[in-house]
């Protein structure tokens, strides 16, 4: 009696799995789901899931490369401008110190005025440094948002045909520890994004 109950439960379980696959398969005709037989005669389903390696995407997507190069150029230009002004200030401070040591100022008031001017110039340089750093941070944030929006909009269009239930992002294998290569759609997405960007 017990054996008959176990056999009936096993047959019912297989029937439920088959029905589930058939019903889900009809809803997702275009999806990348497949069924296959496992070694104990039960069926399993490959889910319509994919992932994109974000590191590879950022390295190979032309828009991301150009945006990053533009940001790096802006950062280099800012740093160069700041370094020129800092070197100029150091020169003026060294000149002030030399004049002070040689009593080259006509009066004490004149020395104090020059010292106040240099202190003000140093404060202005610090404020400029803070402003440039903030501007770069804002530019980087805008670029990241624009890139994220571009990719998200593209993936919505891309997925109309592919019909994945979920597309995951993977950065340096942080989120996905192990996955079959068939689930990795990174190169397909990069190729389509670059074609779209060239237009």
Secondary structure, DSSP 8 states (H G I E B T S, - for coil): -HHHHHHHHHHHHHHHHHHHHHHHHHHTTTS--EEEE-TTS-EEEE-SEEEEEHHHHHHH-HHHHHHHHHHHHHHHHHHHHHHHHHHHHHHHHHHHHHHHHTT-SSSHHHHHHHHHHHHHHHHHHHHHHHHHHHHHHHHHHHHHHHHHHHHHHHHHHHHHHH--SEEEEESTTSS-S---GGGB-HHHHHHHHHHHHH-
